[in-house]
Amino acid sequence: MSWPICFCGRVEIYGLKSEGEFGVLWLNNASDVQLYGYGGNACPRARYPAGFAQFLPSLFRIQESTNISLVNLISYEMPTTLKQASVPAALEDDTATCLPPDQWLSVVEMSHGLNTSTRYLDRPVLYRRT
């Protein structure tokens, strides 16, 4: 499950850990958000359950937000930690499957018509949007 931070500002998170098969943090119309450290073995699914918007698989989703700093996004992927499947297999199966680390993004941003993301396998020390 993603933790949504929507329509708010001046949020500071001093460490976040997650496990499981969904994104970690969803910023939607937020401003002045700082995350100082992330760790965990979460991995996004190839697609979300029925009724959810289908975004690119990522741990952190930023939508229409400004003045964002995400610091030390370190994930711990182990092949034996979570059930993994390739994208085609995961799309055919709605049961919980994680994508391998080279098939999802740390950060996806969709703001003011700009769509950008980290590269596959990037685990940024600093991701900033002003």
N, CA, C and O atoms as a MOPAC input file, in Angstrom:
PM7 MOZYME 1SCF
protein

 N      0.83300 1    -1.17500 1     0.00000 1
 C      0.00000 1     0.00000 1     0.00000 1
 C      0.87800 1     1.23800 1     0.00000 1
 O      1.82700 1     1.32000 1     0.77900 1
 N      0.58300 1     2.19300 1    -0.84900 1
 C      1.29500 1     3.46300 1    -0.86600 1
 C      0.74600 1     4.38000 1     0.21100 1
 O     -0.44800 1     4.37500 1     0.51000 1
 N      1.64100 1     5.16200 1     0.78400 1
 C      1.21100 1     6.20000 1     1.71800 1
 C      0.98700 1     7.46500 1     0.92600 1
 O      1.93900 1     8.02500 1     0.38200 1
 N     -0.26800 1     7.93900 1     0.84400 1
 C     -0.53200 1     9.15500 1     0.07600 1
 C     -0.31400 1    10.41600 1     0.91100 1
 O     -0.70600 1    10.48100 1     2.07600 1
 N      0.30800 1    11.40100 1     0.30500 1
 C      0.39400 1    12.74400 1     0.87000 1
 C     -0.22200 1    13.64100 1    -0.19000 1
 O      0.41000 1    13.94200 1    -1.20300 1
 N     -1.46100 1    14.06700 1     0.04500 1
 C     -2.23500 1    14.76300 1    -0.97000 1
 C     -2.71900 1    16.12000 1    -0.46500 1
 O     -3.19200 1    16.24800 1     0.66500 1
 N     -2.59300 1    17.12100 1    -1.31900 1
 C     -3.12800 1    18.45800 1    -1.04800 1
 C     -2.65100 1    19.00000 1     0.29900 1
 O     -3.44300 1    19.53200 1     1.07700 1
 N     -1.37000 1    18.86400 1     0.56300 1
 C     -0.83000 1    19.39400 1     1.81300 1
 C      0.61600 1    19.82000 1     1.60000 1
 O      1.18600 1    19.60600 1     0.53000 1
 N      1.19600 1    20.41500 1     2.61300 1
 C      2.56900 1    20.88200 1     2.51100 1
 C      3.26000 1    20.89100 1     3.85000 1
 O      2.66300 1    20.63600 1     4.89600 1
 N      4.56400 1    21.19900 1     3.77900 1
 C      5.42000 1    21.24000 1     4.96000 1
 C      5.41600 1    19.90700 1     5.69300 1
 O      5.08100 1    19.83100 1     6.87600 1
 N      5.79100 1    18.86800 1     4.97500 1
 C      5.85100 1    17.51900 1     5.54000 1
 C      7.30200 1    17.07500 1     5.55900 1
 O      7.98900 1    17.14500 1     4.54000 1
 N      7.77200 1    16.61900 1     6.71300 1
 C      9.11200 1    16.06100 1     6.83600 1
 C      9.00300 1    14.65300 1     7.39200 1
 O      8.36200 1    14.42400 1     8.41900 1
 N      9.63700 1    13.70900 1     6.70100 1
 C      9.65400 1    12.31300 1     7.13100 1
 C     11.10400 1    11.95200 1     7.38400 1
 O     11.93500 1    12.05000 1     6.48100 1
 N     11.41800 1    11.53700 1     8.60100 1
 C     12.79700 1    11.26500 1     8.99600 1
 C     13.10200 1     9.77800 1     8.99400 1
 O     13.67000 1     9.25800 1     9.95400 1
 N     12.73700 1     9.11000 1     7.95200 1
 C     13.01900 1     7.69000 1     7.80900 1
 C     11.74500 1     6.93200 1     7.50800 1
 O     10.71200 1     7.15100 1     8.14200 1
 N     11.82300 1     6.04400 1     6.54400 1
 C     10.66800 1     5.27900 1     6.10100 1
 C     11.15900 1     3.90900 1     5.66800 1
 O     12.15600 1     3.79600 1     4.95500 1
 N     10.46000 1     2.87400 1     6.09800 1
 C     10.77200 1     1.51300 1     5.69700 1
 C      9.49200 1     0.87000 1     5.19000 1
 O      8.40500 1     1.14700 1     5.69800 1
 N      9.62300 1     0.01700 1     4.19700 1
 C      8.43700 1    -0.66900 1     3.69200 1
 C      8.80500 1    -2.05900 1     3.21700 1
 O      9.96400 1    -2.36100 1     2.93400 1
 N      7.78900 1    -2.89200 1     3.13800 1
 C      7.91000 1    -4.23500 1     2.58300 1
 C      6.64000 1    -4.50700 1     1.79800 1
 O      5.59600 1    -3.91800 1     2.07900 1
 N      6.71900 1    -5.37500 1     0.83800 1
 C      5.50300 1    -5.74800 1     0.13900 1
 C      5.51300 1    -5.39500 1    -1.31900 1
 O      6.56100 1    -5.13600 1    -1.91100 1
 N      4.32100 1    -5.38900 1    -1.89700 1
 C      4.18300 1    -5.40600 1    -3.33900 1
 C      3.52700 1    -4.16300 1    -3.92900 1
 O      2.89200 1    -4.26000 1    -4.97900 1
 N      3.65200 1    -3.03600 1    -3.31400 1
 C      3.10500 1    -1.80000 1    -3.85800 1
 C      4.14300 1    -0.70300 1    -3.73500 1
 O      5.19500 1    -0.89100 1    -3.12400 1
 N      3.83700 1     0.45100 1    -4.32600 1
 C      4.69700 1     1.60400 1    -4.15000 1
 C      4.73000 1     2.02100 1    -2.68400 1
 O      3.93700 1     1.55400 1    -1.86700 1
 N      5.66000 1     2.90200 1    -2.37700 1
 C      5.87300 1     3.30300 1    -0.99100 1
 C      5.19800 1     4.63000 1    -0.67500 1
 O      4.49600 1     4.74400 1     0.32900 1
 N      5.40500 1     5.63200 1    -1.52300 1
 C      4.93900 1     6.97500 1    -1.21900 1
 C      4.34900 1     7.60500 1    -2.47300 1
 O      4.93500 1     7.52300 1    -3.55300 1
 N      3.18400 1     8.23700 1    -2.32400 1
 C      2.50400 1     8.89700 1    -3.43200 1
 C      2.25900 1    10.33300 1    -3.02900 1
 O      1.48000 1    10.60800 1    -2.11600 1
 N      2.93200 1    11.26000 1    -3.72000 1
 C      2.75500 1    12.68700 1    -3.47700 1
 C      1.85600 1    13.24200 1    -4.57100 1
 O      2.17500 1    13.14400 1    -5.75600 1
 N      0.73400 1    13.82400 1    -4.17100 1
 C     -0.23400 1    14.33800 1    -5.12400 1
 C     -0.63800 1    15.74000 1    -4.69600 1
 O     -1.26300 1    15.91200 1    -3.64900 1
 N     -0.28400 1    16.75600 1    -5.50200 1
 C     -0.56900 1    18.14600 1    -5.17600 1
 C     -0.03500 1    18.50000 1    -3.79900 1
 O     -0.72800 1    19.10800 1    -2.98300 1
 N      1.18500 1    18.11600 1    -3.56100 1
 C      1.84300 1    18.40300 1    -2.28500 1
 C      2.98200 1    19.39000 1    -2.52800 1
 O      3.48000 1    19.51600 1    -3.64600 1
 N      3.38500 1    20.08200 1    -1.47500 1
 C      4.52100 1    20.99500 1    -1.59000 1
 C      5.33500 1    20.94300 1    -0.30300 1
 O      4.82600 1    20.62400 1     0.77100 1
 N      6.61000 1    21.26700 1    -0.44900 1
 C      7.53100 1    21.28200 1     0.69400 1
 C      7.52900 1    19.95100 1     1.43700 1
 O      7.27100 1    19.89400 1     2.63900 1
 N      7.82300 1    18.87700 1     0.69400 1
 C      7.88400 1    17.53800 1     1.28900 1
 C      9.33200 1    17.06500 1     1.24500 1
 O      9.96800 1    17.08300 1     0.19100 1
 N      9.84200 1    16.64300 1     2.38900 1
 C     11.19700 1    16.12200 1     2.50600 1
 C     11.14400 1    14.71800 1     3.11800 1
 O     10.53800 1    14.51300 1     4.16900 1
 N     11.77300 1    13.77500 1     2.46000 1
 C     11.94300 1    12.42600 1     2.99400 1
 C     13.43700 1    12.23200 1     3.19600 1
 O     14.20900 1    12.29600 1     2.23900 1
 N     13.84500 1    11.99700 1     4.42800 1
 C     15.26700 1    11.83500 1     4.75800 1
 C     15.56900 1    10.36700 1     5.05000 1
 O     15.82500 1    10.00000 1     6.19700 1
 N     15.53900 1     9.54700 1     4.03400 1
 C     15.95500 1     8.16500 1     4.17700 1
 C     14.83800 1     7.17000 1     3.96800 1
 O     13.77500 1     7.25400 1     4.58400 1
 N     15.10500 1     6.22300 1     3.08200 1
 C     14.18400 1     5.11700 1     2.82800 1
 C     14.98200 1     3.82900 1     2.73300 1
 O     16.07900 1     3.80300 1     2.17500 1
 N     14.42400 1     2.76500 1     3.28200 1
 C     15.00000 1     1.43900 1     3.14900 1
 C     13.88400 1     0.41200 1     3.21400 1
 O     12.82200 1     0.67100 1     3.78100 1
 N     14.12300 1    -0.73000 1     2.64200 1
 C     13.12300 1    -1.79000 1     2.69000 1
 C     13.20500 1    -2.67100 1     1.47500 1
 O     13.97100 1    -2.40500 1     0.54900 1
 N     12.40600 1    -3.73200 1     1.48000 1
 C     12.42600 1    -4.65800 1     0.35200 1
 C     11.11300 1    -4.61800 1    -0.42300 1
 O     10.68800 1    -5.62800 1    -0.98300 1
 N     10.48200 1    -3.46800 1    -0.45500 1
 C      9.25700 1    -3.32700 1    -1.25400 1
 C      9.60300 1    -3.40100 1    -2.73400 1
 O     10.71800 1    -3.08300 1    -3.14800 1
 N      8.64100 1    -3.82000 1    -3.50400 1
 C      8.78700 1    -3.80100 1    -4.95500 1
 C      7.40200 1    -3.60500 1    -5.55100 1
 O      6.43900 1    -4.21700 1    -5.09100 1
 N      7.29200 1    -2.76900 1    -6.55800 1
 C      5.97400 1    -2.52200 1    -7.14600 1
 C      5.51500 1    -3.68100 1    -8.01300 1
 O      6.31900 1    -4.44300 1    -8.55200 1
 N      4.21500 1    -3.79000 1    -8.13000 1
 C      3.62100 1    -4.79100 1    -9.01000 1
 C      3.62500 1    -4.27800 1   -10.44200 1
 O      3.75600 1    -3.07800 1   -10.68300 1
 N      3.48400 1    -5.18500 1   -11.37500 1
 C      3.42900 1    -4.80600 1   -12.78900 1
 C      2.18500 1    -3.99800 1   -13.08600 1
 O      2.21200 1    -3.10200 1   -13.93000 1
 N      1.10700 1    -4.30000 1   -12.41100 1
 C     -0.11700 1    -3.50600 1   -12.54600 1
 C     -0.84900 1    -3.53000 1   -11.21400 1
 O     -0.67800 1    -4.42900 1   -10.39100 1
 N     -1.66200 1    -2.51400 1   -11.04100 1
 C     -2.42200 1    -2.38500 1    -9.80900 1
 C     -3.74000 1    -3.14100 1    -9.93600 1
 O     -4.18000 1    -3.42100 1   -11.05200 1
 N     -4.37100 1    -3.47300 1    -8.83100 1
 C     -5.65500 1    -4.18400 1    -8.90400 1
 C     -6.70600 1    -3.38300 1    -9.66200 1
 O     -6.55800 1    -2.17500 1    -9.84900 1
 N     -7.75500 1    -4.04900 1   -10.09300 1
 C     -8.84700 1    -3.39700 1   -10.81700 1
 C     -9.38000 1    -2.22200 1    -9.99600 1
 O     -9.53400 1    -2.31600 1    -8.77900 1
 N     -9.65500 1    -1.12300 1   -10.68200 1
 C    -10.17100 1     0.05700 1   -10.01500 1
 C     -9.10500 1     1.07000 1    -9.64200 1
 O     -9.43700 1     2.19900 1    -9.28000 1
 N     -7.83100 1     0.70000 1    -9.72000 1
 C     -6.72500 1     1.61000 1    -9.43300 1
 C     -6.14900 1     2.12800 1   -10.74800 1
 O     -6.16000 1     1.42000 1   -11.75500 1
 N     -5.64800 1     3.36100 1   -10.73800 1
 C     -4.96300 1     3.90000 1   -11.91400 1
 C     -3.71200 1     3.07100 1   -12.18300 1
 O     -3.02600 1     2.65000 1   -11.25100 1
 N     -3.42200 1     2.84100 1   -13.44700 1
 C     -2.27800 1     2.01900 1   -13.83700 1
 C     -1.08300 1     2.92300 1   -14.15900 1
 O     -1.00100 1     3.47800 1   -15.25400 1
 N     -0.16700 1     3.06700 1   -13.21100 1
 C      1.02400 1     3.88700 1   -13.38000 1
 C      2.22000 1     2.99900 1   -13.68800 1
 O      2.17100 1     1.78500 1   -13.48500 1
 N      3.29300 1     3.60800 1   -14.17900 1
 C      4.52800 1     2.85600 1   -14.34500 1
 C      4.93500 1     2.27700 1   -12.99100 1
 O      4.78000 1     2.94500 1   -11.97000 1
 N      5.44400 1     1.06500 1   -12.96500 1
 C      5.85500 1     0.47500 1   -11.69100 1
 C      6.98600 1     1.28700 1   -11.04800 1
 O      8.05500 1     1.44800 1   -11.63600 1
 N      6.73900 1     1.79000 1    -9.84700 1
 C      7.72600 1     2.61100 1    -9.14100 1
 C      7.44700 1     2.56000 1    -7.64100 1
 O      6.34300 1     2.22600 1    -7.21100 1
 N      8.46900 1     2.89700 1    -6.85500 1
 C      8.29000 1     2.98200 1    -5.40700 1
 C      7.74000 1     4.32800 1    -4.97500 1
 O      6.96100 1     4.40200 1    -4.02400 1
 N      8.13500 1     5.39900 1    -5.66400 1
 C      7.73100 1     6.75400 1    -5.29600 1
 C      7.07500 1     7.40900 1    -6.49400 1
 O      7.66100 1     7.46800 1    -7.57500 1
 N      5.84600 1     7.90600 1    -6.30400 1
 C      5.09300 1     8.55200 1    -7.37300 1
 C      4.85200 1    10.01000 1    -6.96900 1
 O      4.36200 1    10.28800 1    -5.87500 1
 N      5.19800 1    10.92200 1    -7.85500 1
 C      5.01200 1    12.35200 1    -7.61100 1
 C      4.08600 1    12.89700 1    -8.68500 1
 O      4.36300 1    12.76300 1    -9.87700 1
 N      2.98000 1    13.51700 1    -8.26200 1
 C      2.04200 1    14.11900 1    -9.20500 1
 C      1.78300 1    15.56400 1    -8.80000 1
 O      1.43000 1    15.84500 1    -7.65500 1
 N      1.96100 1    16.47500 1    -9.74800 1
 C      1.62500 1    17.88600 1    -9.57200 1
 C      2.10200 1    18.42900 1    -8.22000 1
 O      1.33800 1    19.08100 1    -7.50800 1
 N      3.34600 1    18.16500 1    -7.87300 1
 C      3.89200 1    18.57200 1    -6.58100 1
 C      5.16600 1    19.38000 1    -6.77300 1
 O      5.86700 1    19.21500 1    -7.77100 1
 N      5.46700 1    20.25900 1    -5.81200 1
 C      6.63100 1    21.12800 1    -5.90800 1
 C      7.43300 1    21.09700 1    -4.61600 1
 O      6.94000 1    20.71900 1    -3.55300 1
 N      8.69300 1    21.51200 1    -4.75200 1
 C      9.62800 1    21.57800 1    -3.63500 1
 C      9.69400 1    20.24300 1    -2.88600 1
 O      9.36300 1    20.14900 1    -1.70400 1
 N     10.12500 1    19.23900 1    -3.60600 1
 C     10.20400 1    17.86900 1    -3.08200 1
 C     11.66900 1    17.46400 1    -2.99700 1
 O     12.43000 1    17.67700 1    -3.94100 1
 N     12.06500 1    16.88300 1    -1.87300 1
 C     13.40300 1    16.29500 1    -1.72800 1
 C     13.25100 1    14.88100 1    -1.18500 1
 O     12.69100 1    14.67700 1    -0.10800 1
 N     13.75200 1    13.91200 1    -1.93400 1
 C     13.77500 1    12.51600 1    -1.49500 1
 C     15.24300 1    12.13100 1    -1.37600 1
 O     15.97300 1    12.13900 1    -2.36700 1
 N     15.67600 1    11.79300 1    -0.15900 1
 C     17.09600 1    11.59600 1     0.13400 1
 C     17.34900 1    10.14100 1     0.53600 1
 O     16.60100 1     9.56200 1     1.32300 1
 N     18.40700 1     9.57000 1    -0.01600 1
 C     18.85000 1     8.21000 1     0.30900 1
 C     17.75500 1     7.16900 1     0.10600 1
 O     17.26300 1     6.57200 1     1.06400 1
 N     17.38600 1     6.96200 1    -1.13400 1
 C     16.36600 1     5.96800 1    -1.47600 1
 C     17.05600 1     4.63200 1    -1.72900 1
 O     17.37700 1     4.28900 1    -2.86800 1
 N     17.27500 1     3.90300 1    -0.67600 1
 C     18.01700 1     2.64000 1    -0.75200 1
 C     17.03700 1     1.48900 1    -0.56300 1
 O     16.43900 1     1.33900 1     0.50200 1
 N     16.88000 1     0.69300 1    -1.58500 1
 C     16.01400 1    -0.48000 1    -1.46900 1
 C     16.87700 1    -1.73300 1    -1.43100 1
 O     18.00500 1    -1.75200 1    -1.92300 1
 N     16.32700 1    -2.75400 1    -0.84600 1
 C     17.04800 1    -4.00500 1    -0.62800 1
 C     16.29500 1    -5.10400 1    -1.34900 1
 O     15.30800 1    -5.63100 1    -0.83500 1
 N     16.75600 1    -5.44700 1    -2.53100 1
 C     16.07300 1    -6.46800 1    -3.32000 1
 C     16.81700 1    -7.78500 1    -3.22900 1
 O     18.00500 1    -7.87200 1    -3.54100 1
 N     16.11100 1    -8.79000 1    -2.80400 1
 C     16.66700 1   -10.13800 1    -2.77100 1
 C     15.72600 1   -11.05400 1    -3.54000 1
 O     14.52000 1   -11.03300 1    -3.29700 1
 N     16.24500 1   -11.85000 1    -4.45500 1
 C     15.36600 1   -12.71500 1    -5.24400 1
 C     14.52500 1   -13.65500 1    -4.38800 1
 O     13.42700 1   -14.03400 1    -4.79600 1
 N     15.00700 1   -14.03500 1    -3.22400 1
 C     14.25100 1   -14.96600 1    -2.40000 1
 C     13.36400 1   -14.26900 1    -1.38600 1
 O     12.61200 1   -14.93400 1    -0.67300 1
 N     13.43200 1   -12.94000 1    -1.30000 1
 C     12.65500 1   -12.22500 1    -0.29800 1
 C     11.19200 1   -12.13500 1    -0.67900 1
 O     10.31900 1   -12.41200 1     0.14400 1
 N     10.91500 1   -11.75500 1    -1.90400 1
 C      9.54900 1   -11.59900 1    -2.37300 1
 C      9.36700 1   -12.37100 1    -3.67200 1
 O     10.30200 1   -12.49600 1    -4.46300 1
 N      8.17000 1   -12.88400 1    -3.88700 1
 C      7.88000 1   -13.60700 1    -5.12100 1
 C      8.01600 1   -12.65000 1    -6.30000 1
 O      7.40800 1   -11.57900 1    -6.29900 1
 N      8.79900 1   -13.01900 1    -7.29400 1
 C      9.03200 1   -12.14700 1    -8.43900 1
 C      8.56000 1   -12.81600 1    -9.71900 1
 O      8.54200 1   -14.04000 1    -9.84100 1
 N      8.18100 1   -11.97700 1   -10.65900 1
 C      7.75800 1   -12.47100 1   -11.97300 1
 C      8.15300 1   -11.44700 1   -13.01200 1
 O      8.32700 1   -10.27000 1   -12.69900 1
 N      8.29300 1   -11.88800 1   -14.23900 1
 C      8.57600 1   -10.94700 1   -15.32000 1
 C      7.31700 1   -10.15000 1   -15.62600 1
 O      6.22500 1   -10.52800 1   -15.20200 1
 N      7.45900 1    -9.05700 1   -16.35500 1
 C      6.30300 1    -8.21600 1   -16.68000 1
 C      5.20200 1    -9.01400 1   -17.38300 1
 O      4.05400 1    -8.93700 1   -16.94600 1
 N      5.48400 1    -9.78200 1   -18.45600 1
 C      4.38600 1   -10.50500 1   -19.11200 1
 C      3.67500 1   -11.47400 1   -18.16700 1
 O      2.44700 1   -11.56300 1   -18.18500 1
 N      4.42100 1   -12.18700 1   -17.35600 1
 C      3.79100 1   -13.12800 1   -16.42700 1
 C      2.96500 1   -12.39000 1   -15.38500 1
 O      1.87300 1   -12.83700 1   -15.03400 1
 N      3.46800 1   -11.27200 1   -14.88800 1
 C      2.74400 1   -10.50400 1   -13.87500 1
 C      1.46600 1    -9.89600 1   -14.44500 1
 O      0.46900 1    -9.78400 1   -13.73100 1
 N      1.47800 1    -9.50800 1   -15.70200 1
 C      0.27700 1    -8.93600 1   -16.30600 1
 C     -0.82100 1    -9.97800 1   -16.49300 1
 O     -2.00400 1    -9.64000 1   -16.48800 1
 N     -0.43900 1   -11.22700 1   -16.65700 1
 C     -1.41800 1   -12.29000 1   -16.82600 1
 C     -1.98000 1   -12.76500 1   -15.50000 1
 O     -3.02300 1   -13.41800 1   -15.47500 1
 N     -1.31600 1   -12.45200 1   -14.39700 1
 C     -1.67200 1   -12.99400 1   -13.09800 1
 C     -1.94400 1   -11.85000 1   -12.12900 1
 O     -1.04700 1   -11.05700 1   -11.84000 1
 N     -3.17000 1   -11.75800 1   -11.62500 1
 C     -3.50300 1   -10.69100 1   -10.68100 1
 C     -3.05300 1   -11.01300 1    -9.26300 1
 O     -3.16500 1   -10.15900 1    -8.38300 1
 N     -2.55200 1   -12.20500 1    -9.01700 1
 C     -2.07200 1   -12.49500 1    -7.68100 1
 C     -0.80100 1   -11.69400 1    -7.42400 1
 O     -0.17100 1   -11.19900 1    -8.35800 1
 N     -0.44100 1   -11.57400 1    -6.19400 1
 C      0.67400 1   -10.71100 1    -5.80100 1
 C      1.99900 1   -11.20600 1    -6.38200 1
 O      2.48300 1   -12.28000 1    -6.02300 1
 N      2.56600 1   -10.42600 1    -7.26600 1
 C      3.89500 1   -10.71200 1    -7.78200 1
 C      4.67100 1    -9.41800 1    -7.88100 1
 O      4.15100 1    -8.40100 1    -8.33800 1
 N      5.89700 1    -9.46400 1    -7.45700 1
 C      6.77800 1    -8.30400 1    -7.57000 1
 C      7.56900 1    -8.41000 1    -8.85600 1
 O      7.85300 1    -9.49800 1    -9.35700 1
 N      7.91300 1    -7.25200 1    -9.37000 1
 C      8.78600 1    -7.22400 1   -10.53700 1
 C     10.23600 1    -7.30300 1   -10.08500 1
 O     10.56600 1    -6.82100 1    -9.00100 1
 N     11.10600 1    -7.89600 1   -10.88800 1
 C     12.53500 1    -7.86200 1   -10.58100 1
 C     13.03900 1    -6.42100 1   -10.57900 1
 O     12.44800 1    -5.57200 1   -11.24600 1
 N     14.11100 1    -6.12400 1    -9.85200 1
 C     14.60200 1    -4.74700 1    -9.70200 1
 C     14.92400 1    -4.02900 1   -11.00900 1
 O     14.87200 1    -2.80000 1   -11.05700 1
 N     15.25000 1    -4.75500 1   -12.05800 1
 C     15.57900 1    -4.09000 1   -13.31700 1
 C     14.34200 1    -3.79800 1   -14.16900 1
 O     14.47000 1    -3.39800 1   -15.32600 1
 N     13.14800 1    -3.99300 1   -13.60900 1
 C     11.91600 1    -3.74100 1   -14.35500 1
 C     11.00500 1    -2.72900 1   -13.66600 1
 O      9.83600 1    -2.60600 1   -14.03400 1
 N     11.52000 1    -2.00400 1   -12.67200 1
 C     10.74400 1    -0.92800 1   -12.04900 1
 C     11.64900 1     0.25300 1   -11.73900 1
 O     12.87400 1     0.13600 1   -11.74200 1
 N     11.01800 1     1.39700 1   -11.46900 1
 C     11.71500 1     2.66400 1   -11.26800 1
 C     11.61700 1     3.08800 1    -9.80000 1
 O     10.63000 1     2.79000 1    -9.12800 1
 N     12.62900 1     3.77400 1    -9.31500 1
 C     12.53900 1     4.31400 1    -7.95400 1
 C     11.51200 1     5.43500 1    -7.89600 1
 O     10.62900 1     5.42100 1    -7.03800 1
 N     11.61800 1     6.41400 1    -8.80600 1
 C     10.75200 1     7.59600 1    -8.77600 1
 C     10.14900 1     7.82400 1   -10.15800 1
 O     10.84900 1     7.78400 1   -11.16900 1
 N      8.84000 1     8.06200 1   -10.18400 1
 C      8.13000 1     8.49100 1   -11.38200 1
 C      7.44400 1     9.80400 1   -11.04000 1
 O      6.77500 1     9.91500 1   -10.01300 1
 N      7.61200 1    10.79700 1   -11.90500 1
 C      7.02300 1    12.11100 1   -11.66300 1
 C      6.17800 1    12.54500 1   -12.85200 1
 O      6.61100 1    12.47000 1   -14.00200 1
 N      4.96900 1    12.99700 1   -12.55600 1
 C      4.05200 1    13.52100 1   -13.55700 1
 C      3.54700 1    14.85300 1   -13.03300 1
 O      2.62900 1    14.89300 1   -12.21400 1
 N      4.14200 1    15.94300 1   -13.50100 1
 C      3.76700 1    17.26300 1   -13.00100 1
 C      3.75800 1    18.27900 1   -14.13600 1
 O      4.72600 1    18.38700 1   -14.88900 1
 N      2.67300 1    19.01400 1   -14.25300 1
 C      2.54700 1    20.11300 1   -15.21200 1
 C      2.90700 1    19.67400 1   -16.63200 1
 O      3.59800 1    20.39100 1   -17.35600 1
 N      2.43700 1    18.50500 1   -17.01400 1
 C      2.70400 1    18.00800 1   -18.35100 1
 C      4.07400 1    17.37300 1   -18.53500 1
 O      4.38100 1    16.87800 1   -19.62000 1
 N      4.89800 1    17.37700 1   -17.50100 1
 C      6.23100 1    16.78400 1   -17.55500 1
 C      6.17900 1    15.38900 1   -16.95500 1
 O      5.74600 1    15.21000 1   -15.81700 1
 N      6.61700 1    14.41400 1   -17.71400 1
 C      6.72800 1    13.05400 1   -17.20400 1
 C      8.20000 1    12.68600 1   -17.18600 1
 O      8.86000 1    12.68500 1   -18.22400 1
 N      8.70400 1    12.37900 1   -16.02200 1
 C     10.11300 1    12.02900 1   -15.88700 1
 C     10.25500 1    10.93900 1   -14.83600 1
 O      9.32700 1    10.67100 1   -14.07400 1
 N     11.40800 1    10.32400 1   -14.80300 1
 C     11.64200 1     9.26400 1   -13.82400 1
 C     13.13800 1     9.04400 1   -13.65400 1
 O     13.95800 1     9.52700 1   -14.43400 1
 N     13.45600 1     8.30800 1   -12.62200 1
 C     14.81900 1     7.80600 1   -12.49000 1
 C     14.99300 1     6.70000 1   -13.52600 1
 O     14.01800 1     6.25800 1   -14.13400 1
 N     16.20600 1     6.26100 1   -13.72300 1
 C     16.45100 1     5.15000 1   -14.63500 1
 C     16.25400 1     3.83100 1   -13.88700 1
 O     16.28900 1     3.78900 1   -12.65700 1
 N     16.05000 1     2.78100 1   -14.63300 1
 C     15.96200 1     1.46000 1   -14.01400 1
 C     17.24500 1     1.18600 1   -13.22900 1
 O     18.34100 1     1.51700 1   -13.68100 1
 N     17.10200 1     0.59300 1   -12.08000 1
 C     18.18000 1     0.23800 1   -11.14700 1
 C     18.81600 1     1.44400 1   -10.44600 1
 O     19.72200 1     1.26000 1    -9.63400 1
 N     18.36700 1     2.67000 1   -10.73700 1
 C     18.85200 1     3.83500 1    -9.97900 1
 C     18.24600 1     3.81200 1    -8.58000 1
 O     17.05500 1     3.54700 1    -8.41800 1
 N     19.04900 1     4.08400 1    -7.59300 1
 C     18.60600 1     4.25100 1    -6.20700 1
 C     19.22800 1     5.56400 1    -5.74100 1
 O     20.30200 1     5.55500 1    -5.13800 1
 N     18.56700 1     6.69900 1    -6.01300 1
 C     19.20600 1     8.00500 1    -5.85700 1
 C     19.52800 1     8.38500 1    -4.41200 1
 O     18.78400 1     8.07900 1    -3.48000 1
 N     20.65300 1     9.05500 1    -4.26700 1
 C     21.01300 1     9.66900 1    -2.99000 1
 C     20.17500 1    10.92700 1    -2.80400 1
 O     19.79900 1    11.25600 1    -1.67900 1
 N     19.87600 1    11.64200 1    -3.90200 1
 C     19.03300 1    12.82200 1    -3.83000 1
 C     18.18100 1    12.94100 1    -5.09400 1
 O     18.70500 1    12.95100 1    -6.20800 1
 N     16.87400 1    13.03000 1    -4.90700 1
 C     15.95500 1    13.36700 1    -5.98800 1
 C     15.24900 1    14.63700 1    -5.53600 1
 O     14.58400 1    14.64600 1    -4.50000 1
 N     15.39000 1    15.70300 1    -6.30400 1
 C     14.83100 1    16.99500 1    -5.89000 1
 C     14.04800 1    17.61400 1    -7.03800 1
 O     14.46000 1    17.57300 1    -8.19700 1
 N     12.91000 1    18.18600 1    -6.67900 1
 C     12.08200 1    18.95400 1    -7.60100 1
 C     11.71500 1    20.24700 1    -6.89300 1
 O     11.16400 1    20.22900 1    -5.79200 1
 N     12.02800 1    21.37800 1    -7.53800 1
 C     11.69800 1    22.67700 1    -6.91300 1
 C     10.49800 1    23.28400 1    -7.59700 1
 O     10.05900 1    24.37200 1    -7.22400 1

